[in-house]
Amino acid sequence: MSLLMHVLVLKTNIDNEQKLNTVNARFDTIPQFKEWSVDQEDIDNVLRIVSTEKINKSDVIDLLDSMNLLCEELAE
């Protein structure tokens, strides 16, 4: 039986190792986040989160905002 996974993709300003380490320390405390990555080669520094539960994008945006990081929906 496969487990349903949820994926959230957002634009960020996570463009260096310091910011990445800050996010890593916080995301490691969220057991629902099974994997996540930031594509620093992309102009939008795309954050991709795979979770076992539905992710509220505004919660993630608020969380990164509380860490003084930009996070927003990707433009269509």
PDB file of N, H, CA, C and O in Angstrom:
ATOM      1  N   MET A   1       0.852  -1.180   0.000  1.00  0.00           N
ATOM      2  CA  MET A   1       0.000   0.000   0.000  1.00  0.00           C
ATOM      3  C   MET A   1       0.897   1.242   0.000  1.00  0.00           C
ATOM      4  O   MET A   1       1.790   1.380   0.836  1.00  0.00           O
ATOM      5  N   SER A   2       0.642   2.131  -0.946  1.00  0.00           N
ATOM      6  H   SER A   2      -0.083   2.019  -1.625  1.00  0.00           H
ATOM      7  CA  SER A   2       1.483   3.325  -1.028  1.00  0.00           C
ATOM      8  C   SER A   2       0.919   4.440  -0.162  1.00  0.00           C
ATOM      9  O   SER A   2      -0.292   4.576   0.007  1.00  0.00           O
ATOM     10  N   LEU A   3       1.814   5.212   0.366  1.00  0.00           N
ATOM     11  H   LEU A   3       2.798   5.101   0.228  1.00  0.00           H
ATOM     12  CA  LEU A   3       1.447   6.341   1.213  1.00  0.00           C
ATOM     13  C   LEU A   3       1.320   7.581   0.333  1.00  0.00           C
ATOM     14  O   LEU A   3       2.222   7.881  -0.450  1.00  0.00           O
ATOM     15  N   LEU A   4       0.217   8.296   0.454  1.00  0.00           N
ATOM     16  H   LEU A   4      -0.516   8.053   1.090  1.00  0.00           H
ATOM     17  CA  LEU A   4       0.003   9.500  -0.325  1.00  0.00           C
ATOM     18  C   LEU A   4       0.918  10.604   0.171  1.00  0.00           C
ATOM     19  O   LEU A   4       0.961  10.910   1.362  1.00  0.00           O
ATOM     20  N   MET A   5       1.643  11.193  -0.756  1.00  0.00           N
ATOM     21  H   MET A   5       1.608  10.945  -1.724  1.00  0.00           H
ATOM     22  CA  MET A   5       2.537  12.298  -0.408  1.00  0.00           C
ATOM     23  C   MET A   5       1.998  13.590  -1.016  1.00  0.00           C
ATOM     24  O   MET A   5       1.360  13.579  -2.069  1.00  0.00           O
ATOM     25  N   HIS A   6       2.261  14.676  -0.350  1.00  0.00           N
ATOM     26  H   HIS A   6       2.779  14.685   0.506  1.00  0.00           H
ATOM     27  CA  HIS A   6       1.842  15.998  -0.808  1.00  0.00           C
ATOM     28  C   HIS A   6       3.102  16.797  -1.136  1.00  0.00           C
ATOM     29  O   HIS A   6       4.115  16.702  -0.442  1.00  0.00           O
ATOM     30  N   VAL A   7       3.019  17.585  -2.206  1.00  0.00           N
ATOM     31  H   VAL A   7       2.196  17.663  -2.770  1.00  0.00           H
ATOM     32  CA  VAL A   7       4.165  18.367  -2.643  1.00  0.00           C
ATOM     33  C   VAL A   7       3.778  19.836  -2.701  1.00  0.00           C
ATOM     34  O   VAL A   7       2.718  20.196  -3.212  1.00  0.00           O
ATOM     35  N   LEU A   8       4.648  20.668  -2.174  1.00  0.00           N
ATOM     36  H   LEU A   8       5.509  20.376  -1.759  1.00  0.00           H
ATOM     37  CA  LEU A   8       4.459  22.117  -2.213  1.00  0.00           C
ATOM     38  C   LEU A   8       5.698  22.726  -2.852  1.00  0.00           C
ATOM     39  O   LEU A   8       6.826  22.370  -2.511  1.00  0.00           O
ATOM     40  N   VAL A   9       5.475  23.656  -3.790  1.00  0.00           N
ATOM     41  H   VAL A   9       4.559  23.945  -4.067  1.00  0.00           H
ATOM     42  CA  VAL A   9       6.571  24.311  -4.494  1.00  0.00           C
ATOM     43  C   VAL A   9       6.387  25.819  -4.357  1.00  0.00           C
ATOM     44  O   VAL A   9       5.329  26.356  -4.684  1.00  0.00           O
ATOM     45  N   LEU A  10       7.435  26.501  -3.867  1.00  0.00           N
ATOM     46  H   LEU A  10       8.295  26.064  -3.601  1.00  0.00           H
ATOM     47  CA  LEU A  10       7.363  27.939  -3.609  1.00  0.00           C
ATOM     48  C   LEU A  10       8.640  28.646  -4.067  1.00  0.00           C
ATOM     49  O   LEU A  10       9.700  28.032  -4.182  1.00  0.00           O
ATOM     50  N   LYS A  11       8.516  29.934  -4.322  1.00  0.00           N
ATOM     51  H   LYS A  11       7.655  30.433  -4.228  1.00  0.00           H
ATOM     52  CA  LYS A  11       9.651  30.798  -4.661  1.00  0.00           C
ATOM     53  C   LYS A  11      10.258  31.317  -3.354  1.00  0.00           C
ATOM     54  O   LYS A  11       9.532  31.682  -2.430  1.00  0.00           O
ATOM     55  N   THR A  12      11.592  31.347  -3.282  1.00  0.00           N
ATOM     56  H   THR A  12      12.182  31.050  -4.033  1.00  0.00           H
ATOM     57  CA  THR A  12      12.263  31.834  -2.067  1.00  0.00           C
ATOM     58  C   THR A  12      13.466  32.711  -2.419  1.00  0.00           C
ATOM     59  O   THR A  12      13.797  32.907  -3.588  1.00  0.00           O
ATOM     60  N   ASN A  13      14.096  33.222  -1.390  1.00  0.00           N
ATOM     61  H   ASN A  13      13.827  33.063  -0.440  1.00  0.00           H
ATOM     62  CA  ASN A  13      15.389  33.893  -1.558  1.00  0.00           C
ATOM     63  C   ASN A  13      16.494  33.101  -0.843  1.00  0.00           C
ATOM     64  O   ASN A  13      17.486  33.676  -0.396  1.00  0.00           O
ATOM     65  N   ILE A  14      16.314  31.805  -0.743  1.00  0.00           N
ATOM     66  H   ILE A  14      15.507  31.338  -1.106  1.00  0.00           H
ATOM     67  CA  ILE A  14      17.314  30.930  -0.122  1.00  0.00           C
ATOM     68  C   ILE A  14      18.412  30.706  -1.162  1.00  0.00           C
ATOM     69  O   ILE A  14      18.370  29.754  -1.942  1.00  0.00           O
ATOM     70  N   ASP A  15      19.399  31.613  -1.152  1.00  0.00           N
ATOM     71  H   ASP A  15      19.433  32.386  -0.519  1.00  0.00           H
ATOM     72  CA  ASP A  15      20.393  31.632  -2.222  1.00  0.00           C
ATOM     73  C   ASP A  15      21.829  31.433  -1.740  1.00  0.00           C
ATOM     74  O   ASP A  15      22.781  31.677  -2.482  1.00  0.00           O
ATOM     75  N   ASN A  16      21.976  30.986  -0.482  1.00  0.00           N
ATOM     76  H   ASN A  16      21.203  30.788   0.121  1.00  0.00           H
ATOM     77  CA  ASN A  16      23.332  30.705   0.005  1.00  0.00           C
ATOM     78  C   ASN A  16      23.280  29.646   1.104  1.00  0.00           C
ATOM     79  O   ASN A  16      22.208  29.285   1.591  1.00  0.00           O
ATOM     80  N   GLU A  17      24.461  29.159   1.482  1.00  0.00           N
ATOM     81  H   GLU A  17      25.332  29.453   1.087  1.00  0.00           H
ATOM     82  CA  GLU A  17      24.545  28.072   2.468  1.00  0.00           C
ATOM     83  C   GLU A  17      24.029  28.485   3.839  1.00  0.00           C
ATOM     84  O   GLU A  17      23.423  27.670   4.535  1.00  0.00           O
ATOM     85  N   GLN A  18      24.254  29.727   4.241  1.00  0.00           N
ATOM     86  H   GLN A  18      24.746  30.389   3.676  1.00  0.00           H
ATOM     87  CA  GLN A  18      23.787  30.182   5.550  1.00  0.00           C
ATOM     88  C   GLN A  18      22.263  30.103   5.634  1.00  0.00           C
ATOM     89  O   GLN A  18      21.721  29.588   6.612  1.00  0.00           O
ATOM     90  N   LYS A  19      21.579  30.605   4.624  1.00  0.00           N
ATOM     91  H   LYS A  19      22.019  31.023   3.830  1.00  0.00           H
ATOM     92  CA  LYS A  19      20.118  30.542   4.607  1.00  0.00           C
ATOM     93  C   LYS A  19      19.638  29.096   4.543  1.00  0.00           C
ATOM     94  O   LYS A  19      18.675  28.721   5.210  1.00  0.00           O
ATOM     95  N   LEU A  20      20.320  28.291   3.733  1.00  0.00           N
ATOM     96  H   LEU A  20      21.103  28.595   3.191  1.00  0.00           H
ATOM     97  CA  LEU A  20      19.960  26.878   3.605  1.00  0.00           C
ATOM     98  C   LEU A  20      20.117  26.159   4.945  1.00  0.00           C
ATOM     99  O   LEU A  20      19.264  25.352   5.314  1.00  0.00           O
ATOM    100  N   ASN A  21      21.185  26.439   5.668  1.00  0.00           N
ATOM    101  H   ASN A  21      21.879  27.094   5.369  1.00  0.00           H
ATOM    102  CA  ASN A  21      21.408  25.817   6.975  1.00  0.00           C
ATOM    103  C   ASN A  21      20.353  26.250   7.995  1.00  0.00           C
ATOM    104  O   ASN A  21      19.930  25.451   8.831  1.00  0.00           O
ATOM    105  N   THR A  22      19.931  27.515   7.926  1.00  0.00           N
ATOM    106  H   THR A  22      20.274  28.164   7.247  1.00  0.00           H
ATOM    107  CA  THR A  22      18.879  28.015   8.815  1.00  0.00           C
ATOM    108  C   THR A  22      17.577  27.259   8.579  1.00  0.00           C
ATOM    109  O   THR A  22      16.911  26.836   9.523  1.00  0.00           O
ATOM    110  N   VAL A  23      17.227  27.096   7.309  1.00  0.00           N
ATOM    111  H   VAL A  23      17.768  27.440   6.542  1.00  0.00           H
ATOM    112  CA  VAL A  23      16.003  26.365   6.957  1.00  0.00           C
ATOM    113  C   VAL A  23      16.137  24.900   7.351  1.00  0.00           C
ATOM    114  O   VAL A  23      15.198  24.312   7.887  1.00  0.00           O
ATOM    115  N   ASN A  24      17.281  24.317   7.090  1.00  0.00           N
ATOM    116  H   ASN A  24      18.044  24.794   6.654  1.00  0.00           H
ATOM    117  CA  ASN A  24      17.508  22.909   7.413  1.00  0.00           C
ATOM    118  C   ASN A  24      17.303  22.651   8.907  1.00  0.00           C
ATOM    119  O   ASN A  24      16.666  21.667   9.282  1.00  0.00           O
ATOM    120  N   ALA A  25      17.832  23.517   9.749  1.00  0.00           N
ATOM    121  H   ALA A  25      18.349  24.316   9.444  1.00  0.00           H
ATOM    122  CA  ALA A  25      17.695  23.346  11.198  1.00  0.00           C
ATOM    123  C   ALA A  25      16.221  23.365  11.612  1.00  0.00           C
ATOM    124  O   ALA A  25      15.812  22.605  12.490  1.00  0.00           O
ATOM    125  N   ARG A  26      15.436  24.222  10.988  1.00  0.00           N
ATOM    126  H   ARG A  26      15.769  24.839  10.274  1.00  0.00           H
ATOM    127  CA  ARG A  26      14.008  24.326  11.340  1.00  0.00           C
ATOM    128  C   ARG A  26      13.203  23.182  10.738  1.00  0.00           C
ATOM    129  O   ARG A  26      12.380  22.577  11.424  1.00  0.00           O
ATOM    130  N   PHE A  27      13.433  22.879   9.460  1.00  0.00           N
ATOM    131  H   PHE A  27      14.102  23.371   8.902  1.00  0.00           H
ATOM    132  CA  PHE A  27      12.662  21.826   8.791  1.00  0.00           C
ATOM    133  C   PHE A  27      12.940  20.454   9.393  1.00  0.00           C
ATOM    134  O   PHE A  27      12.074  19.579   9.358  1.00  0.00           O
ATOM    135  N   ASP A  28      14.139  20.253   9.947  1.00  0.00           N
ATOM    136  H   ASP A  28      14.842  20.964   9.976  1.00  0.00           H
ATOM    137  CA  ASP A  28      14.455  18.974  10.592  1.00  0.00           C
ATOM    138  C   ASP A  28      13.566  18.703  11.801  1.00  0.00           C
ATOM    139  O   ASP A  28      13.466  17.561  12.248  1.00  0.00           O
ATOM    140  N   THR A  29      12.922  19.735  12.333  1.00  0.00           N
ATOM    141  H   THR A  29      13.004  20.663  11.970  1.00  0.00           H
ATOM    142  CA  THR A  29      12.052  19.554  13.497  1.00  0.00           C
ATOM    143  C   THR A  29      10.601  19.272  13.095  1.00  0.00           C
ATOM    144  O   THR A  29       9.735  19.126  13.957  1.00  0.00           O
ATOM    145  N   ILE A  30      10.339  19.195  11.789  1.00  0.00           N
ATOM    146  H   ILE A  30      11.043  19.314  11.088  1.00  0.00           H
ATOM    147  CA  ILE A  30       8.969  18.967  11.299  1.00  0.00           C
ATOM    148  C   ILE A  30       8.901  17.561  10.721  1.00  0.00           C
ATOM    149  O   ILE A  30       9.307  17.340   9.580  1.00  0.00           O
ATOM    150  N   PRO A  31       8.387  16.598  11.504  1.00  0.00           N
ATOM    151  CA  PRO A  31       8.425  15.198  11.068  1.00  0.00           C
ATOM    152  C   PRO A  31       7.599  14.907   9.805  1.00  0.00           C
ATOM    153  O   PRO A  31       7.869  13.929   9.108  1.00  0.00           O
ATOM    154  N   GLN A  32       6.612  15.735   9.510  1.00  0.00           N
ATOM    155  H   GLN A  32       6.393  16.529  10.077  1.00  0.00           H
ATOM    156  CA  GLN A  32       5.782  15.513   8.319  1.00  0.00           C
ATOM    157  C   GLN A  32       6.553  15.800   7.032  1.00  0.00           C
ATOM    158  O   GLN A  32       6.197  15.287   5.971  1.00  0.00           O
ATOM    159  N   PHE A  33       7.608  16.619   7.117  1.00  0.00           N
ATOM    160  H   PHE A  33       7.896  17.036   7.979  1.00  0.00           H
ATOM    161  CA  PHE A  33       8.410  16.946   5.935  1.00  0.00           C
ATOM    162  C   PHE A  33       9.371  15.790   5.688  1.00  0.00           C
ATOM    163  O   PHE A  33      10.394  15.670   6.362  1.00  0.00           O
ATOM    164  N   LYS A  34       9.042  14.952   4.732  1.00  0.00           N
ATOM    165  H   LYS A  34       8.211  15.049   4.185  1.00  0.00           H
ATOM    166  CA  LYS A  34       9.858  13.765   4.452  1.00  0.00           C
ATOM    167  C   LYS A  34      11.103  14.115   3.656  1.00  0.00           C
ATOM    168  O   LYS A  34      12.160  13.519   3.858  1.00  0.00           O
ATOM    169  N   GLU A  35      10.984  15.076   2.754  1.00  0.00           N
ATOM    170  H   GLU A  35      10.125  15.561   2.589  1.00  0.00           H
ATOM    171  CA  GLU A  35      12.158  15.566   2.040  1.00  0.00           C
ATOM    172  C   GLU A  35      11.866  16.966   1.528  1.00  0.00           C
ATOM    173  O   GLU A  35      10.714  17.344   1.314  1.00  0.00           O
ATOM    174  N   TRP A  36      12.920  17.711   1.339  1.00  0.00           N
ATOM    175  H   TRP A  36      13.856  17.404   1.513  1.00  0.00           H
ATOM    176  CA  TRP A  36      12.775  19.062   0.809  1.00  0.00           C
ATOM    177  C   TRP A  36      14.081  19.459   0.144  1.00  0.00           C
ATOM    178  O   TRP A  36      15.148  18.927   0.448  1.00  0.00           O
ATOM    179  N   SER A  37      13.964  20.406  -0.770  1.00  0.00           N
ATOM    180  H   SER A  37      13.097  20.838  -1.017  1.00  0.00           H
ATOM    181  CA  SER A  37      15.155  20.870  -1.465  1.00  0.00           C
ATOM    182  C   SER A  37      14.935  22.292  -1.955  1.00  0.00           C
ATOM    183  O   SER A  37      13.804  22.753  -2.107  1.00  0.00           O
ATOM    184  N   VAL A  38      16.043  22.971  -2.197  1.00  0.00           N
ATOM    185  H   VAL A  38      16.963  22.596  -2.074  1.00  0.00           H
ATOM    186  CA  VAL A  38      16.009  24.308  -2.789  1.00  0.00           C
ATOM    187  C   VAL A  38      16.894  24.261  -4.030  1.00  0.00           C
ATOM    188  O   VAL A  38      18.066  23.892  -3.954  1.00  0.00           O
ATOM    189  N   ASP A  39      16.329  24.635  -5.158  1.00  0.00           N
ATOM    190  H   ASP A  39      15.377  24.936  -5.219  1.00  0.00           H
ATOM    191  CA  ASP A  39      17.085  24.681  -6.410  1.00  0.00           C
ATOM    192  C   ASP A  39      17.746  26.049  -6.526  1.00  0.00           C
ATOM    193  O   ASP A  39      17.148  26.997  -7.035  1.00  0.00           O
ATOM    194  N   GLN A  40      18.974  26.142  -6.053  1.00  0.00           N
ATOM    195  H   GLN A  40      19.460  25.372  -5.640  1.00  0.00           H
ATOM    196  CA  GLN A  40      19.687  27.415  -6.059  1.00  0.00           C
ATOM    197  C   GLN A  40      20.196  27.788  -7.450  1.00  0.00           C
ATOM    198  O   GLN A  40      20.702  28.892  -7.647  1.00  0.00           O
ATOM    199  N   GLU A  41      20.067  26.883  -8.406  1.00  0.00           N
ATOM    200  H   GLU A  41      19.656  25.985  -8.246  1.00  0.00           H
ATOM    201  CA  GLU A  41      20.429  27.186  -9.791  1.00  0.00           C
ATOM    202  C   GLU A  41      19.287  27.922 -10.495  1.00  0.00           C
ATOM    203  O   GLU A  41      19.502  28.590 -11.506  1.00  0.00           O
ATOM    204  N   ASP A  42      18.086  27.796  -9.957  1.00  0.00           N
ATOM    205  H   ASP A  42      17.912  27.254  -9.136  1.00  0.00           H
ATOM    206  CA  ASP A  42      16.897  28.436 -10.528  1.00  0.00           C
ATOM    207  C   ASP A  42      16.823  29.888 -10.069  1.00  0.00           C
ATOM    208  O   ASP A  42      17.158  30.190  -8.923  1.00  0.00           O
ATOM    209  N   ILE A  43      16.392  30.786 -10.942  1.00  0.00           N
ATOM    210  H   ILE A  43      16.120  30.541 -11.873  1.00  0.00           H
ATOM    211  CA  ILE A  43      16.291  32.207 -10.604  1.00  0.00           C
ATOM    212  C   ILE A  43      15.351  32.450  -9.426  1.00  0.00           C
ATOM    213  O   ILE A  43      15.510  33.428  -8.696  1.00  0.00           O
ATOM    214  N   ASP A  44      14.370  31.560  -9.239  1.00  0.00           N
ATOM    215  H   ASP A  44      14.241  30.766  -9.833  1.00  0.00           H
ATOM    216  CA  ASP A  44      13.389  31.695  -8.151  1.00  0.00           C
ATOM    217  C   ASP A  44      13.785  30.925  -6.892  1.00  0.00           C
ATOM    218  O   ASP A  44      13.016  30.887  -5.931  1.00  0.00           O
ATOM    219  N   ASN A  45      14.970  30.314  -6.879  1.00  0.00           N
ATOM    220  H   ASN A  45      15.595  30.345  -7.659  1.00  0.00           H
ATOM    221  CA  ASN A  45      15.405  29.518  -5.711  1.00  0.00           C
ATOM    222  C   ASN A  45      14.247  28.665  -5.191  1.00  0.00           C
ATOM    223  O   ASN A  45      13.834  28.784  -4.037  1.00  0.00           O
ATOM    224  N   VAL A  46      13.741  27.812  -6.063  1.00  0.00           N
ATOM    225  H   VAL A  46      14.076  27.716  -7.000  1.00  0.00           H
ATOM    226  CA  VAL A  46      12.508  27.063  -5.805  1.00  0.00           C
ATOM    227  C   VAL A  46      12.679  26.084  -4.642  1.00  0.00           C
ATOM    228  O   VAL A  46      13.574  25.238  -4.637  1.00  0.00           O
ATOM    229  N   LEU A  47      11.797  26.228  -3.668  1.00  0.00           N
ATOM    230  H   LEU A  47      11.070  26.914  -3.672  1.00  0.00           H
ATOM    231  CA  LEU A  47      11.711  25.317  -2.526  1.00  0.00           C
ATOM    232  C   LEU A  47      10.660  24.265  -2.845  1.00  0.00           C
ATOM    233  O   LEU A  47       9.530  24.597  -3.201  1.00  0.00           O
ATOM    234  N   ARG A  48      11.031  23.005  -2.717  1.00  0.00           N
ATOM    235  H   ARG A  48      11.950  22.736  -2.427  1.00  0.00           H
ATOM    236  CA  ARG A  48      10.102  21.890  -2.953  1.00  0.00           C
ATOM    237  C   ARG A  48      10.063  21.055  -1.689  1.00  0.00           C
ATOM    238  O   ARG A  48      11.090  20.561  -1.223  1.00  0.00           O
ATOM    239  N   ILE A  49       8.864  20.901  -1.137  1.00  0.00           N
ATOM    240  H   ILE A  49       8.029  21.303  -1.516  1.00  0.00           H
ATOM    241  CA  ILE A  49       8.679  20.126   0.091  1.00  0.00           C
ATOM    242  C   ILE A  49       7.770  18.942  -0.211  1.00  0.00           C
ATOM    243  O   ILE A  49       6.709  19.103  -0.814  1.00  0.00           O
ATOM    244  N   VAL A  50       8.191  17.756   0.210  1.00  0.00           N
ATOM    245  H   VAL A  50       9.053  17.625   0.700  1.00  0.00           H
ATOM    246  CA  VAL A  50       7.365  16.556   0.123  1.00  0.00           C
ATOM    247  C   VAL A  50       6.979  16.195   1.554  1.00  0.00           C
ATOM    248  O   VAL A  50       7.831  16.056   2.433  1.00  0.00           O
ATOM    249  N   SER A  51       5.668  16.049   1.763  1.00  0.00           N
ATOM    250  H   SER A  51       4.976  16.162   1.050  1.00  0.00           H
ATOM    251  CA  SER A  51       5.159  15.824   3.121  1.00  0.00           C
ATOM    252  C   SER A  51       4.149  14.689   3.143  1.00  0.00           C
ATOM    253  O   SER A  51       3.510  14.379   2.138  1.00  0.00           O
ATOM    254  N   THR A  52       4.023  14.079   4.313  1.00  0.00           N
ATOM    255  H   THR A  52       4.542  14.331   5.130  1.00  0.00           H
ATOM    256  CA  THR A  52       3.024  13.030   4.495  1.00  0.00           C
ATOM    257  C   THR A  52       1.636  13.612   4.731  1.00  0.00           C
ATOM    258  O   THR A  52       0.637  12.897   4.649  1.00  0.00           O
ATOM    259  N   GLU A  53       1.573  14.901   5.024  1.00  0.00           N
ATOM    260  H   GLU A  53       2.385  15.482   5.091  1.00  0.00           H
ATOM    261  CA  GLU A  53       0.297  15.574   5.265  1.00  0.00           C
ATOM    262  C   GLU A  53       0.173  16.757   4.325  1.00  0.00           C
ATOM    263  O   GLU A  53       1.170  17.285   3.833  1.00  0.00           O
ATOM    264  N   LYS A  54      -1.071  17.168   4.078  1.00  0.00           N
ATOM    265  H   LYS A  54      -1.881  16.739   4.477  1.00  0.00           H
ATOM    266  CA  LYS A  54      -1.290  18.348   3.242  1.00  0.00           C
ATOM    267  C   LYS A  54      -0.607  19.544   3.905  1.00  0.00           C
ATOM    268  O   LYS A  54      -0.741  19.768   5.109  1.00  0.00           O
ATOM    269  N   ILE A  55       0.118  20.298   3.101  1.00  0.00           N
ATOM    270  H   ILE A  55       0.226  20.117   2.124  1.00  0.00           H
ATOM    271  CA  ILE A  55       0.880  21.428   3.609  1.00  0.00           C
ATOM    272  C   ILE A  55       0.119  22.713   3.315  1.00  0.00           C
ATOM    273  O   ILE A  55      -0.276  22.964   2.176  1.00  0.00           O
ATOM    274  N   ASN A  56      -0.081  23.514   4.334  1.00  0.00           N
ATOM    275  H   ASN A  56       0.240  23.311   5.259  1.00  0.00           H
ATOM    276  CA  ASN A  56      -0.711  24.817   4.155  1.00  0.00           C
ATOM    277  C   ASN A  56       0.389  25.784   3.716  1.00  0.00           C
ATOM    278  O   ASN A  56       1.291  26.107   4.489  1.00  0.00           O
ATOM    279  N   LYS A  57       0.301  26.245   2.453  1.00  0.00           N
ATOM    280  H   LYS A  57      -0.432  25.983   1.825  1.00  0.00           H
ATOM    281  CA  LYS A  57       1.385  27.083   1.924  1.00  0.00           C
ATOM    282  C   LYS A  57       1.574  28.362   2.723  1.00  0.00           C
ATOM    283  O   LYS A  57       2.697  28.845   2.863  1.00  0.00           O
ATOM    284  N   SER A  58       0.480  28.917   3.251  1.00  0.00           N
ATOM    285  H   SER A  58      -0.433  28.525   3.138  1.00  0.00           H
ATOM    286  CA  SER A  58       0.632  30.154   4.037  1.00  0.00           C
ATOM    287  C   SER A  58       1.395  29.887   5.329  1.00  0.00           C
ATOM    288  O   SER A  58       2.087  30.777   5.823  1.00  0.00           O
ATOM    289  N   ASP A  59       1.285  28.686   5.887  1.00  0.00           N
ATOM    290  H   ASP A  59       0.722  27.963   5.485  1.00  0.00           H
ATOM    291  CA  ASP A  59       2.063  28.336   7.085  1.00  0.00           C
ATOM    292  C   ASP A  59       3.560  28.302   6.771  1.00  0.00           C
ATOM    293  O   ASP A  59       4.377  28.777   7.560  1.00  0.00           O
ATOM    294  N   VAL A  60       3.912  27.739   5.618  1.00  0.00           N
ATOM    295  H   VAL A  60       3.249  27.353   4.977  1.00  0.00           H
ATOM    296  CA  VAL A  60       5.320  27.679   5.220  1.00  0.00           C
ATOM    297  C   VAL A  60       5.839  29.086   4.926  1.00  0.00           C
ATOM    298  O   VAL A  60       6.950  29.434   5.325  1.00  0.00           O
ATOM    299  N   ILE A  61       5.038  29.894   4.229  1.00  0.00           N
ATOM    300  H   ILE A  61       4.135  29.611   3.905  1.00  0.00           H
ATOM    301  CA  ILE A  61       5.421  31.279   3.941  1.00  0.00           C
ATOM    302  C   ILE A  61       5.645  32.044   5.239  1.00  0.00           C
ATOM    303  O   ILE A  61       6.632  32.767   5.377  1.00  0.00           O
ATOM    304  N   ASP A  62       4.721  31.885   6.197  1.00  0.00           N
ATOM    305  H   ASP A  62       3.919  31.298   6.085  1.00  0.00           H
ATOM    306  CA  ASP A  62       4.859  32.559   7.495  1.00  0.00           C
ATOM    307  C   ASP A  62       6.093  32.066   8.259  1.00  0.00           C
ATOM    308  O   ASP A  62       6.792  32.855   8.894  1.00  0.00           O
ATOM    309  N   LEU A  63       6.353  30.762   8.192  1.00  0.00           N
ATOM    310  H   LEU A  63       5.785  30.121   7.676  1.00  0.00           H
ATOM    311  CA  LEU A  63       7.504  30.187   8.883  1.00  0.00           C
ATOM    312  C   LEU A  63       8.807  30.774   8.339  1.00  0.00           C
ATOM    313  O   LEU A  63       9.674  31.191   9.106  1.00  0.00           O
ATOM    314  N   LEU A  64       8.938  30.803   7.019  1.00  0.00           N
ATOM    315  H   LEU A  64       8.233  30.464   6.396  1.00  0.00           H
ATOM    316  CA  LEU A  64      10.152  31.365   6.435  1.00  0.00           C
ATOM    317  C   LEU A  64      10.239  32.868   6.688  1.00  0.00           C
ATOM    318  O   LEU A  64      11.325  33.406   6.905  1.00  0.00           O
ATOM    319  N   ASP A  65       9.105  33.531   6.659  1.00  0.00           N
ATOM    320  H   ASP A  65       8.224  33.094   6.482  1.00  0.00           H
ATOM    321  CA  ASP A  65       9.080  34.967   6.967  1.00  0.00           C
ATOM    322  C   ASP A  65       9.593  35.211   8.394  1.00  0.00           C
ATOM    323  O   ASP A  65      10.308  36.184   8.636  1.00  0.00           O
ATOM    324  N   SER A  66       9.235  34.344   9.325  1.00  0.00           N
ATOM    325  H   SER A  66       8.655  33.554   9.128  1.00  0.00           H
ATOM    326  CA  SER A  66       9.686  34.490  10.713  1.00  0.00           C
ATOM    327  C   SER A  66      11.201  34.300  10.834  1.00  0.00           C
ATOM    328  O   SER A  66      11.809  34.703  11.826  1.00  0.00           O
ATOM    329  N   MET A  67      11.801  33.681   9.815  1.00  0.00           N
ATOM    330  H   MET A  67      11.308  33.353   9.009  1.00  0.00           H
ATOM    331  CA  MET A  67      13.254  33.504   9.779  1.00  0.00           C
ATOM    332  C   MET A  67      13.903  34.568   8.889  1.00  0.00           C
ATOM    333  O   MET A  67      15.062  34.438   8.495  1.00  0.00           O
ATOM    334  N   ASN A  68      13.138  35.625   8.577  1.00  0.00           N
ATOM    335  H   ASN A  68      12.196  35.731   8.897  1.00  0.00           H
ATOM    336  CA  ASN A  68      13.612  36.716   7.723  1.00  0.00           C
ATOM    337  C   ASN A  68      14.005  36.248   6.328  1.00  0.00           C
ATOM    338  O   ASN A  68      14.965  36.745   5.740  1.00  0.00           O
ATOM    339  N   LEU A  69      13.247  35.280   5.803  1.00  0.00           N
ATOM    340  H   LEU A  69      12.467  34.876   6.280  1.00  0.00           H
ATOM    341  CA  LEU A  69      13.453  34.783   4.456  1.00  0.00           C
ATOM    342  C   LEU A  69      12.212  35.062   3.616  1.00  0.00           C
ATOM    343  O   LEU A  69      11.085  35.000   4.105  1.00  0.00           O
ATOM    344  N   LEU A  70      12.440  35.367   2.359  1.00  0.00           N
ATOM    345  H   LEU A  70      13.356  35.417   1.962  1.00  0.00           H
ATOM    346  CA  LEU A  70      11.342  35.576   1.424  1.00  0.00           C
ATOM    347  C   LEU A  70      10.801  34.239   0.976  1.00  0.00           C
ATOM    348  O   LEU A  70      11.567  33.329   0.662  1.00  0.00           O
ATOM    349  N   CYS A  71       9.486  34.113   0.943  1.00  0.00           N
ATOM    350  H   CYS A  71       8.863  34.852   1.198  1.00  0.00           H
ATOM    351  CA  CYS A  71       8.850  32.905   0.436  1.00  0.00           C
ATOM    352  C   CYS A  71       7.482  33.316  -0.102  1.00  0.00           C
ATOM    353  O   CYS A  71       6.708  33.980   0.587  1.00  0.00           O
ATOM    354  N   GLU A  72       7.195  32.915  -1.334  1.00  0.00           N
ATOM    355  H   GLU A  72       7.824  32.375  -1.893  1.00  0.00           H
ATOM    356  CA  GLU A  72       5.918  33.287  -1.943  1.00  0.00           C
ATOM    357  C   GLU A  72       5.534  32.271  -3.000  1.00  0.00           C
ATOM    358  O   GLU A  72       6.339  31.431  -3.400  1.00  0.00           O
ATOM    359  N   GLU A  73       4.302  32.360  -3.440  1.00  0.00           N
ATOM    360  H   GLU A  73       3.648  33.042  -3.114  1.00  0.00           H
ATOM    361  CA  GLU A  73       3.836  31.465  -4.494  1.00  0.00           C
ATOM    362  C   GLU A  73       4.579  31.770  -5.780  1.00  0.00           C
ATOM    363  O   GLU A  73       4.936  32.914  -6.061  1.00  0.00           O
ATOM    364  N   LEU A  74       4.800  30.726  -6.547  1.00  0.00           N
ATOM    365  H   LEU A  74       4.511  29.797  -6.318  1.00  0.00           H
ATOM    366  CA  LEU A  74       5.408  30.900  -7.861  1.00  0.00           C
ATOM    367  C   LEU A  74       4.375  31.469  -8.823  1.00  0.00           C
ATOM    368  O   LEU A  74       3.214  31.062  -8.796  1.00  0.00           O
ATOM    369  N   ALA A  75       4.780  32.393  -9.659  1.00  0.00           N
ATOM    370  H   ALA A  75       5.723  32.724  -9.681  1.00  0.00           H
ATOM    371  CA  ALA A  75       3.872  32.942 -10.672  1.00  0.00           C
ATOM    372  C   ALA A  75       3.568  31.846 -11.698  1.00  0.00           C
ATOM    373  O   ALA A  75       4.435  31.045 -12.047  1.00  0.00           O
ATOM    374  N   GLU A  76       2.355  31.829 -12.158  1.00  0.00           N
ATOM    375  H   GLU A  76       1.650  32.479 -11.875  1.00  0.00           H
ATOM    376  CA  GLU A  76       1.943  30.826 -13.149  1.00  0.00           C
ATOM    377  C   GLU A  76       2.640  31.038 -14.467  1.00  0.00           C
ATOM    378  O   GLU A  76       2.412  30.285 -15.414  1.00  0.00           O
TER     379      GLU A  76
END
